[in-house]
Amino acid sequence: MSTNTAVRPAGAQAAEVWDIAATVCDPEIPVLTIEDLGILREVRLDDDGAGHRSVEVTITPTYSGCPAMDTLRDDVVSALSAQGYPEVRVRLVLSPAWTTDWMTDSGQAKLAEYGIAPPSGRSGVRAGPIHLGLSVKCPQCSSLSTRELTRFGSTACKALYVCQDCKEPFDYFKVL
């Protein structure tokens, strides 16, 4: 069973690092932060007692070949360096694999406002033995009368759909 176990740290300094890293936006969907997507997994601080602080930020890519990871790594390092954390490591973790179940409700709402239909339903990890396809709601007119045009849209995470009512094409963020 896949659950989002990432939790903002309780300690003040670690929470500050989390909050800074959480402002980094996805380069492919700039209205979403890495926290919205659920790919921000953990932050760790190491203080040698002499004022030397290093930070390790753990992120999980949406899929193992995600081309945005280098940009995200650089953006996390830049955001933290600009706030006084000069020694930053970004660790990529592939297991457990990312799932759309980790996206925040806020992130899903931002997708819809941006014109991308958010994932509908839960990933197959949580599904029972029978997989049911759910309708995809049009982000323009909210119609459920939509159809898939192609399984792969502008990125591998999205499919291209069209609304049968308003006739507008739109991306759908696939349930993964």
TIRO-2110 file (N, C-alpha, C; in Angstrom, 1 decimal):
// TIRO-2110
0.8, -1.2, 0.0, N, 1, A
0.0, 0.0, 0.0, CA, 1, A
0.9, 1.2, 0.0, C, 1, A
0.6, 2.2, -0.9, N, 2, A
1.4, 3.4, -1.0, CA, 2, A
0.7, 4.5, -0.3, C, 2, A
1.5, 5.1, 0.6, N, 3, A
1.0, 6.3, 1.3, CA, 3, A
2.0, 7.4, 1.3, C, 3, A
1.6, 8.6, 1.3, N, 4, A
2.5, 9.7, 1.4, CA, 4, A
3.0, 9.9, 2.8, C, 4, A
4.2, 9.4, 3.1, N, 5, A
4.8, 9.5, 4.4, CA, 5, A
5.6, 10.8, 4.6, C, 5, A
5.7, 11.6, 3.6, N, 6, A
6.5, 12.8, 3.8, CA, 6, A
5.7, 13.8, 4.7, C, 6, A
6.4, 14.3, 5.7, N, 7, A
5.8, 15.2, 6.6, CA, 7, A
6.7, 16.3, 6.9, C, 7, A
6.2, 17.5, 6.9, N, 8, A
7.0, 18.7, 7.2, CA, 8, A
7.6, 18.5, 8.6, C, 8, A
8.9, 18.6, 8.8, N, 9, A
9.6, 18.4, 10.0, CA, 9, A
9.1, 19.3, 11.2, C, 9, A
9.2, 18.8, 12.4, N, 10, A
8.7, 19.6, 13.5, CA, 10, A
9.7, 20.6, 14.0, C, 10, A
11.0, 20.3, 13.9, N, 11, A
12.0, 21.2, 14.4, CA, 11, A
12.1, 22.5, 13.6, C, 11, A
12.3, 23.6, 14.2, N, 12, A
12.2, 24.9, 13.6, CA, 12, A
13.1, 25.1, 12.4, C, 12, A
14.4, 24.7, 12.5, N, 13, A
15.4, 24.9, 11.4, CA, 13, A
15.1, 23.9, 10.3, C, 13, A
14.7, 22.7, 10.6, N, 14, A
14.4, 21.7, 9.6, CA, 14, A
13.1, 22.1, 8.8, C, 14, A
12.1, 22.6, 9.6, N, 15, A
10.9, 23.1, 9.0, CA, 15, A
11.2, 24.3, 8.1, C, 15, A
12.1, 25.2, 8.5, N, 16, A
12.5, 26.3, 7.6, CA, 16, A
13.1, 25.8, 6.3, C, 16, A
14.0, 24.8, 6.4, N, 17, A
14.6, 24.2, 5.2, CA, 17, A
13.5, 23.6, 4.3, C, 17, A
12.6, 22.9, 4.9, N, 18, A
11.4, 22.3, 4.2, CA, 18, A
10.6, 23.4, 3.5, C, 18, A
10.3, 24.4, 4.2, N, 19, A
9.5, 25.5, 3.6, CA, 19, A
10.2, 26.2, 2.4, C, 19, A
11.5, 26.3, 2.5, N, 20, A
12.2, 26.9, 1.4, CA, 20, A
12.2, 26.0, 0.2, C, 20, A
12.5, 24.7, 0.4, N, 21, A
12.5, 23.7, -0.7, CA, 21, A
11.1, 23.6, -1.3, C, 21, A
10.1, 23.7, -0.4, N, 22, A
8.7, 23.5, -0.9, CA, 22, A
8.3, 24.7, -1.8, C, 22, A
9.0, 25.7, -1.9, N, 23, A
8.7, 26.8, -2.8, CA, 23, A
9.1, 26.6, -4.3, C, 23, A
10.0, 25.6, -4.5, N, 24, A
10.5, 25.3, -5.8, CA, 24, A
9.3, 24.7, -6.7, C, 24, A
9.2, 25.3, -7.8, N, 25, A
8.1, 24.9, -8.7, CA, 25, A
8.6, 23.9, -9.8, C, 25, A
7.7, 23.1, -10.2, N, 26, A
7.9, 22.1, -11.2, CA, 26, A
8.1, 22.9, -12.5, C, 26, A
9.2, 22.6, -13.3, N, 27, A
9.5, 23.4, -14.5, CA, 27, A
8.5, 23.0, -15.6, C, 27, A
7.9, 21.9, -15.5, N, 28, A
6.9, 21.5, -16.6, CA, 28, A
5.5, 22.0, -16.3, C, 28, A
5.2, 22.1, -15.0, N, 29, A
3.9, 22.6, -14.6, CA, 29, A
4.1, 23.7, -13.5, C, 29, A
4.5, 24.9, -14.0, N, 30, A
5.0, 25.9, -13.0, CA, 30, A
4.0, 26.4, -11.9, C, 30, A
2.8, 26.0, -12.0, N, 31, A
1.8, 26.4, -10.9, CA, 31, A
1.9, 25.4, -9.7, C, 31, A
2.7, 24.3, -9.9, N, 32, A
2.8, 23.3, -8.9, CA, 32, A
4.2, 23.4, -8.2, C, 32, A
4.2, 23.3, -6.9, N, 33, A
5.5, 23.2, -6.2, CA, 33, A
5.8, 21.7, -6.1, C, 33, A
7.1, 21.4, -5.7, N, 34, A
7.5, 20.0, -5.4, CA, 34, A
6.7, 19.5, -4.2, C, 34, A
6.3, 20.3, -3.3, N, 35, A
5.4, 19.9, -2.2, CA, 35, A
4.0, 19.5, -2.7, C, 35, A
3.5, 20.4, -3.6, N, 36, A
2.1, 20.1, -4.2, CA, 36, A
2.1, 18.7, -4.9, C, 36, A
3.2, 18.4, -5.6, N, 37, A
3.3, 17.2, -6.3, CA, 37, A
3.6, 16.0, -5.4, C, 37, A
4.1, 16.2, -4.2, N, 38, A
4.4, 15.2, -3.3, CA, 38, A
5.8, 14.5, -3.5, C, 38, A
6.6, 15.2, -4.3, N, 39, A
7.9, 14.7, -4.6, CA, 39, A
9.0, 15.1, -3.6, C, 39, A
8.6, 16.1, -2.8, N, 40, A
9.5, 16.5, -1.7, CA, 40, A
9.3, 15.5, -0.5, C, 40, A
10.3, 14.7, -0.2, N, 41, A
10.1, 13.6, 0.7, CA, 41, A
10.7, 13.9, 2.1, C, 41, A
11.9, 14.5, 2.2, N, 42, A
12.5, 14.6, 3.5, CA, 42, A
13.6, 15.7, 3.4, C, 42, A
13.9, 16.4, 4.5, N, 43, A
15.0, 17.2, 4.7, CA, 43, A
15.8, 16.8, 5.9, C, 43, A
17.1, 16.9, 5.8, N, 44, A
18.0, 16.6, 6.9, CA, 44, A
19.0, 17.7, 7.0, C, 44, A
19.3, 18.1, 8.3, N, 45, A
20.3, 19.1, 8.6, CA, 45, A
21.4, 18.5, 9.3, C, 45, A
22.6, 19.0, 9.0, N, 46, A
23.8, 18.5, 9.8, CA, 46, A
24.5, 19.8, 10.2, C, 46, A
24.6, 20.0, 11.5, N, 47, A
25.3, 21.2, 12.1, CA, 47, A
26.5, 20.7, 12.9, C, 47, A
27.7, 21.1, 12.5, N, 48, A
28.9, 20.6, 13.2, CA, 48, A
29.2, 21.3, 14.5, C, 48, A
28.3, 22.2, 14.9, N, 49, A
28.4, 22.9, 16.2, CA, 49, A
29.2, 24.2, 16.1, C, 49, A
30.0, 24.4, 15.0, N, 50, A
30.8, 25.5, 14.8, CA, 50, A
30.1, 26.5, 13.7, C, 50, A
28.8, 26.3, 13.5, N, 51, A
28.1, 27.2, 12.6, CA, 51, A
28.1, 26.7, 11.2, C, 51, A
28.8, 25.5, 10.9, N, 52, A
28.8, 25.0, 9.5, CA, 52, A
27.6, 24.1, 9.4, C, 52, A
26.7, 24.5, 8.5, N, 53, A
25.4, 23.7, 8.3, CA, 53, A
25.4, 23.1, 6.9, C, 53, A
25.0, 21.9, 6.8, N, 54, A
24.8, 21.3, 5.5, CA, 54, A
23.4, 20.7, 5.5, C, 54, A
22.8, 20.6, 4.3, N, 55, A
21.4, 20.2, 4.1, CA, 55, A
21.4, 19.1, 3.1, C, 55, A
20.5, 18.1, 3.4, N, 56, A
20.2, 17.1, 2.4, CA, 56, A
18.7, 17.1, 2.2, C, 56, A
18.3, 17.2, 0.9, N, 57, A
16.9, 17.2, 0.5, CA, 57, A
16.6, 16.0, -0.3, C, 57, A
15.6, 15.2, 0.1, N, 58, A
15.3, 14.0, -0.7, CA, 58, A
14.1, 14.3, -1.5, C, 58, A
14.2, 13.9, -2.8, N, 59, A
13.0, 14.0, -3.7, CA, 59, A
12.8, 12.7, -4.4, C, 59, A
11.6, 12.5, -4.8, N, 60, A
11.3, 11.3, -5.6, CA, 60, A
10.7, 11.7, -6.9, C, 60, A
11.3, 11.4, -8.0, N, 61, A
10.8, 11.8, -9.3, CA, 61, A
9.4, 11.2, -9.6, C, 61, A
8.6, 11.9, -10.4, N, 62, A
7.3, 11.3, -10.8, CA, 62, A
7.5, 10.0, -11.6, C, 62, A
8.6, 9.9, -12.3, N, 63, A
8.9, 8.6, -12.9, CA, 63, A
10.4, 8.6, -13.1, C, 63, A
11.0, 7.4, -13.2, N, 64, A
12.5, 7.3, -13.2, CA, 64, A
13.2, 8.1, -14.3, C, 64, A
12.6, 8.3, -15.4, N, 65, A
13.3, 9.0, -16.5, CA, 65, A
12.9, 10.5, -16.6, C, 65, A
12.3, 11.0, -15.6, N, 66, A
11.8, 12.4, -15.6, CA, 66, A
12.9, 13.4, -16.0, C, 66, A
12.7, 14.1, -17.1, N, 67, A
13.7, 15.0, -17.6, CA, 67, A
13.9, 16.3, -16.7, C, 67, A
12.9, 16.5, -15.9, N, 68, A
12.9, 17.8, -15.0, CA, 68, A
13.8, 17.6, -13.8, C, 68, A
14.3, 16.5, -13.5, N, 69, A
15.0, 16.3, -12.2, CA, 69, A
16.3, 17.1, -12.1, C, 69, A
17.0, 17.2, -13.2, N, 70, A
18.2, 18.0, -13.1, CA, 70, A
17.9, 19.5, -12.8, C, 70, A
16.8, 20.0, -13.4, N, 71, A
16.4, 21.4, -13.2, CA, 71, A
15.9, 21.5, -11.8, C, 71, A
15.1, 20.5, -11.3, N, 72, A
14.6, 20.6, -9.9, CA, 72, A
15.7, 20.6, -8.9, C, 72, A
16.7, 19.7, -9.1, N, 73, A
17.8, 19.6, -8.2, CA, 73, A
18.5, 21.0, -8.2, C, 73, A
18.8, 21.6, -9.3, N, 74, A
19.5, 22.9, -9.4, CA, 74, A
18.6, 24.0, -8.7, C, 74, A
17.3, 23.9, -8.9, N, 75, A
16.4, 24.9, -8.3, CA, 75, A
16.4, 24.8, -6.8, C, 75, A
16.4, 23.6, -6.2, N, 76, A
16.4, 23.4, -4.8, CA, 76, A
17.7, 23.9, -4.2, C, 76, A
18.8, 23.6, -4.8, N, 77, A
20.1, 24.1, -4.4, CA, 77, A
20.1, 25.6, -4.4, C, 77, A
19.6, 26.2, -5.5, N, 78, A
19.6, 27.7, -5.6, CA, 78, A
18.8, 28.3, -4.5, C, 78, A
17.6, 27.8, -4.3, N, 79, A
16.6, 28.3, -3.3, CA, 79, A
17.3, 28.3, -1.9, C, 79, A
17.9, 27.2, -1.6, N, 80, A
18.4, 27.0, -0.2, CA, 80, A
19.7, 27.9, -0.1, C, 80, A
20.5, 27.9, -1.1, N, 81, A
21.8, 28.7, -1.1, CA, 81, A
21.4, 30.2, -0.9, C, 81, A
20.4, 30.6, -1.6, N, 82, A
20.0, 32.0, -1.5, CA, 82, A
19.5, 32.4, -0.1, C, 82, A
19.1, 31.4, 0.7, N, 83, A
18.6, 31.6, 2.1, CA, 83, A
19.7, 31.3, 3.1, C, 83, A
20.9, 31.2, 2.7, N, 84, A
22.0, 31.0, 3.7, CA, 84, A
22.4, 29.5, 3.9, C, 84, A
22.0, 28.6, 3.1, N, 85, A
22.5, 27.2, 3.2, CA, 85, A
23.4, 26.9, 2.0, C, 85, A
24.7, 27.2, 2.2, N, 86, A
25.6, 27.0, 1.0, CA, 86, A
25.9, 25.6, 0.6, C, 86, A
25.8, 24.7, 1.6, N, 87, A
26.1, 23.3, 1.3, CA, 87, A
24.8, 22.5, 1.2, C, 87, A
24.4, 22.2, 0.0, N, 88, A
23.1, 21.5, -0.2, CA, 88, A
23.3, 20.3, -1.1, C, 88, A
22.8, 19.2, -0.7, N, 89, A
22.8, 17.9, -1.5, CA, 89, A
21.4, 17.6, -1.8, C, 89, A
21.1, 17.2, -3.0, N, 90, A
19.7, 16.7, -3.3, CA, 90, A
19.9, 15.3, -3.7, C, 90, A
19.1, 14.4, -3.0, N, 91, A
19.2, 13.0, -3.1, CA, 91, A
17.9, 12.6, -3.8, C, 91, A
18.0, 11.8, -4.9, N, 92, A
16.9, 11.2, -5.6, CA, 92, A
16.7, 9.8, -5.1, C, 92, A
15.4, 9.5, -4.8, N, 93, A
15.0, 8.2, -4.2, CA, 93, A
13.9, 7.7, -5.1, C, 93, A
14.1, 6.5, -5.6, N, 94, A
13.2, 5.9, -6.6, CA, 94, A
12.2, 4.9, -5.9, C, 94, A
12.5, 4.6, -4.6, N, 95, A
11.7, 3.6, -3.9, CA, 95, A
11.3, 4.1, -2.5, C, 95, A
10.0, 4.2, -2.2, N, 96, A
8.9, 3.7, -3.0, CA, 96, A
8.7, 4.7, -4.2, C, 96, A
8.2, 4.1, -5.2, N, 97, A
7.9, 4.9, -6.4, CA, 97, A
6.8, 5.9, -6.2, C, 97, A
7.0, 7.1, -6.8, N, 98, A
6.0, 8.2, -6.7, CA, 98, A
4.7, 7.7, -7.2, C, 98, A
3.6, 8.2, -6.6, N, 99, A
2.3, 7.9, -7.1, CA, 99, A
1.5, 9.2, -7.0, C, 99, A
0.5, 9.4, -7.9, N, 100, A
-0.4, 10.6, -7.9, CA, 100, A
-1.1, 10.7, -6.6, C, 100, A
-1.2, 9.6, -5.8, N, 101, A
-1.8, 9.6, -4.5, CA, 101, A
-1.1, 10.6, -3.6, C, 101, A
0.2, 10.9, -3.8, N, 102, A
1.0, 11.8, -3.0, CA, 102, A
0.7, 13.3, -3.3, C, 102, A
0.0, 13.6, -4.4, N, 103, A
-0.3, 15.0, -4.7, CA, 103, A
-1.2, 15.5, -3.6, C, 103, A
-1.0, 16.8, -3.3, N, 104, A
-1.9, 17.4, -2.3, CA, 104, A
-3.2, 17.8, -2.9, C, 104, A
-4.2, 18.0, -2.1, N, 105, A
-5.5, 18.5, -2.6, CA, 105, A
-5.3, 19.9, -3.2, C, 105, A
-4.5, 20.7, -2.6, N, 106, A
-4.2, 22.0, -3.2, CA, 106, A
-3.5, 21.9, -4.5, C, 106, A
-2.6, 21.0, -4.7, N, 107, A
-2.0, 20.7, -6.0, CA, 107, A
-2.9, 20.3, -7.0, C, 107, A
-3.9, 19.4, -6.7, N, 108, A
-4.9, 19.0, -7.6, CA, 108, A
-5.8, 20.2, -8.0, C, 108, A
-6.1, 21.0, -7.1, N, 109, A
-6.9, 22.2, -7.4, CA, 109, A
-6.2, 23.2, -8.3, C, 109, A
-4.9, 23.3, -8.1, N, 110, A
-4.0, 24.2, -8.9, CA, 110, A
-4.0, 23.7, -10.4, C, 110, A
-3.9, 22.3, -10.5, N, 111, A
-3.9, 21.7, -11.8, CA, 111, A
-5.2, 22.1, -12.6, C, 111, A
-6.3, 21.9, -11.9, N, 112, A
-7.6, 22.2, -12.6, CA, 112, A
-7.7, 23.7, -13.0, C, 112, A
-7.2, 24.6, -12.1, N, 113, A
-7.3, 26.0, -12.4, CA, 113, A
-6.4, 26.4, -13.5, C, 113, A
-5.3, 25.6, -13.7, N, 114, A
-4.3, 25.8, -14.8, CA, 114, A
-4.8, 25.2, -16.1, C, 114, A
-5.9, 24.5, -16.0, N, 115, A
-6.4, 23.9, -17.3, CA, 115, A
-6.0, 22.4, -17.5, C, 115, A
-5.4, 21.8, -16.5, N, 116, A
-5.1, 20.4, -16.6, CA, 116, A
-6.0, 19.6, -15.7, C, 116, A
-6.6, 18.6, -16.2, N, 117, A
-7.5, 17.8, -15.4, CA, 117, A
-6.6, 17.0, -14.4, C, 117, A
-6.9, 17.1, -13.1, N, 118, A
-6.1, 16.4, -12.1, CA, 118, A
-6.4, 14.9, -12.1, C, 118, A
-5.6, 14.1, -11.6, N, 119, A
-5.8, 12.6, -11.6, CA, 119, A
-7.2, 12.3, -10.9, C, 119, A
-7.9, 11.4, -11.5, N, 120, A
-9.2, 11.0, -10.9, CA, 120, A
-9.0, 9.6, -10.3, C, 120, A
-9.4, 9.5, -9.1, N, 121, A
-9.3, 8.2, -8.5, CA, 121, A
-7.9, 8.0, -7.8, C, 121, A
-7.6, 6.8, -7.4, N, 122, A
-6.4, 6.4, -6.7, CA, 122, A
-5.6, 5.5, -7.7, C, 122, A
-4.3, 5.4, -7.4, N, 123, A
-3.4, 4.6, -8.2, CA, 123, A
-3.8, 3.1, -8.0, C, 123, A
-3.3, 2.3, -8.9, N, 124, A
-3.6, 0.9, -8.9, CA, 124, A
-3.1, 0.2, -7.6, C, 124, A
-2.1, 0.9, -7.0, N, 125, A
-1.5, 0.3, -5.8, CA, 125, A
-2.6, 0.1, -4.7, C, 125, A
-3.6, 1.1, -4.7, N, 126, A
-4.6, 1.0, -3.7, CA, 126, A
-5.9, 0.4, -4.2, C, 126, A
-6.0, 0.1, -5.4, N, 127, A
-7.2, -0.4, -6.0, CA, 127, A
-7.4, -1.9, -5.7, C, 127, A
-8.6, -2.3, -5.7, N, 128, A
-8.9, -3.7, -5.5, CA, 128, A
-8.6, -4.5, -6.7, C, 128, A
-9.0, -5.8, -6.8, N, 129, A
-8.7, -6.6, -7.9, CA, 129, A
-9.3, -6.2, -9.2, C, 129, A
-10.3, -5.4, -9.2, N, 130, A
-10.9, -5.0, -10.5, CA, 130, A
-10.6, -3.5, -10.7, C, 130, A
-10.0, -3.2, -11.9, N, 131, A
-9.6, -1.8, -12.2, CA, 131, A
-10.8, -1.2, -13.0, C, 131, A
-11.3, -0.1, -12.5, N, 132, A
-12.4, 0.6, -13.1, CA, 132, A
-11.9, 1.9, -13.7, C, 132, A
-12.2, 2.2, -14.9, N, 133, A
-11.8, 3.5, -15.5, CA, 133, A
-12.9, 4.5, -15.1, C, 133, A
-12.4, 5.7, -14.7, N, 134, A
-13.2, 6.8, -14.2, CA, 134, A
-13.3, 7.8, -15.3, C, 134, A
-14.4, 8.5, -15.4, N, 135, A
-14.5, 9.6, -16.3, CA, 135, A
-13.5, 10.8, -15.9, C, 135, A
-13.1, 11.5, -16.9, N, 136, A
-12.2, 12.6, -16.7, CA, 136, A
-13.0, 13.9, -16.9, C, 136, A
-13.0, 14.7, -15.9, N, 137, A
-13.8, 15.9, -15.9, CA, 137, A
-13.0, 17.0, -16.7, C, 137, A
-13.7, 17.7, -17.6, N, 138, A
-13.1, 18.7, -18.4, CA, 138, A
-12.8, 19.9, -17.5, C, 138, A
-11.6, 20.4, -17.5, N, 139, A
-11.2, 21.5, -16.6, CA, 139, A
-11.9, 22.9, -17.1, C, 139, A
-12.4, 22.9, -18.3, N, 140, A
-13.0, 24.2, -18.8, CA, 140, A
-14.5, 24.3, -18.4, C, 140, A
-15.2, 23.2, -18.7, N, 141, A
-16.7, 23.3, -18.5, CA, 141, A
-17.2, 22.3, -17.5, C, 141, A
-16.4, 21.4, -16.9, N, 142, A
-16.7, 20.4, -15.9, CA, 142, A
-17.6, 19.3, -16.4, C, 142, A
-17.6, 19.1, -17.7, N, 143, A
-18.4, 18.0, -18.3, CA, 143, A
-17.6, 16.7, -18.1, C, 143, A
-18.4, 15.6, -17.9, N, 144, A
-17.8, 14.3, -17.8, CA, 144, A
-17.8, 13.6, -19.2, C, 144, A
-18.3, 14.3, -20.2, N, 145, A
-18.4, 13.7, -21.5, CA, 145, A
-17.1, 14.1, -22.3, C, 145, A
-16.0, 13.3, -21.9, N, 146, A
-14.7, 13.5, -22.5, CA, 146, A
-14.2, 12.2, -23.1, C, 146, A
-13.2, 12.3, -23.9, N, 147, A
-12.5, 11.1, -24.4, CA, 147, A
-11.1, 11.3, -24.6, C, 147, A
-10.3, 10.3, -24.5, N, 148, A
-8.9, 10.3, -24.7, CA, 148, A
-8.5, 10.4, -26.1, C, 148, A
-7.7, 11.3, -26.5, N, 149, A
-7.2, 11.4, -27.9, CA, 149, A
-5.9, 10.6, -28.1, C, 149, A
-5.0, 10.7, -27.1, N, 150, A
-3.8, 10.0, -27.1, CA, 150, A
-3.3, 9.8, -25.7, C, 150, A
-2.7, 8.6, -25.4, N, 151, A
-2.3, 8.3, -24.0, CA, 151, A
-1.2, 9.1, -23.5, C, 151, A
-0.4, 9.7, -24.4, N, 152, A
0.7, 10.6, -24.0, CA, 152, A
0.5, 12.0, -24.5, C, 152, A
0.5, 12.9, -23.6, N, 153, A
0.3, 14.3, -23.9, CA, 153, A
1.6, 15.1, -24.0, C, 153, A
1.6, 16.3, -23.4, N, 154, A
2.8, 17.1, -23.5, CA, 154, A
3.9, 16.6, -22.7, C, 154, A
3.7, 15.8, -21.7, N, 155, A
4.7, 15.1, -21.0, CA, 155, A
4.2, 13.6, -20.8, C, 155, A
5.1, 12.7, -20.4, N, 156, A
4.7, 11.3, -20.2, CA, 156, A
3.7, 11.2, -19.0, C, 156, A
3.6, 12.1, -18.1, N, 157, A
2.7, 12.1, -17.0, CA, 157, A
1.3, 12.4, -17.4, C, 157, A
1.1, 13.0, -18.6, N, 158, A
-0.2, 13.5, -19.0, CA, 158, A
-0.7, 12.8, -20.2, C, 158, A
-2.0, 12.7, -20.4, N, 159, A
-2.7, 12.2, -21.6, CA, 159, A
-3.5, 13.4, -22.2, C, 159, A
-3.7, 13.3, -23.5, N, 160, A
-4.4, 14.4, -24.2, CA, 160, A
-5.9, 13.9, -24.4, C, 160, A
-6.8, 14.7, -23.8, N, 161, A
-8.2, 14.5, -23.9, CA, 161, A
-8.9, 15.6, -24.7, C, 161, A
-10.2, 15.3, -25.1, N, 162, A
-11.0, 16.4, -25.7, CA, 162, A
-12.4, 16.3, -25.0, C, 162, A
-13.0, 17.4, -24.8, N, 163, A
-14.3, 17.4, -24.2, CA, 163, A
-15.3, 17.3, -25.4, C, 163, A
-16.3, 16.5, -25.2, N, 164, A
-17.3, 16.3, -26.2, CA, 164, A
-18.4, 17.4, -26.2, C, 164, A
-18.5, 18.1, -25.1, N, 165, A
-19.4, 19.2, -25.0, CA, 165, A
-18.9, 20.6, -25.5, C, 165, A
-17.8, 21.0, -24.8, N, 166, A
-17.2, 22.3, -25.2, CA, 166, A
-16.2, 22.2, -26.4, C, 166, A
-15.8, 21.0, -26.7, N, 167, A
-14.9, 20.7, -27.8, CA, 167, A
-13.5, 21.1, -27.6, C, 167, A
-13.1, 21.5, -26.4, N, 168, A
-11.8, 21.9, -26.0, CA, 168, A
-10.9, 20.8, -25.7, C, 168, A
-9.7, 20.7, -26.3, N, 169, A
-8.7, 19.7, -25.9, CA, 169, A
-8.1, 20.1, -24.5, C, 169, A
-7.6, 19.1, -23.8, N, 170, A
-7.0, 19.4, -22.5, CA, 170, A
-6.1, 18.3, -22.1, C, 170, A
-5.1, 18.6, -21.3, N, 171, A
-4.2, 17.6, -20.7, CA, 171, A
-4.9, 17.0, -19.5, C, 171, A
-4.7, 15.7, -19.2, N, 172, A
-5.1, 15.0, -18.0, CA, 172, A
-3.9, 14.4, -17.4, C, 172, A
-3.7, 14.8, -16.1, N, 173, A
-2.6, 14.2, -15.3, CA, 173, A
-3.0, 12.8, -14.9, C, 173, A
-2.3, 11.8, -15.5, N, 174, A
-2.7, 10.4, -15.4, CA, 174, A
-2.5, 9.9, -14.0, C, 174, A
-3.4, 9.0, -13.5, N, 175, A
-3.2, 8.3, -12.3, CA, 175, A
-2.0, 7.4, -12.4, C, 175, A
-1.0, 7.6, -11.5, N, 176, A
0.2, 6.7, -11.6, CA, 176, A
0.4, 6.1, -10.2, C, 176, A
END
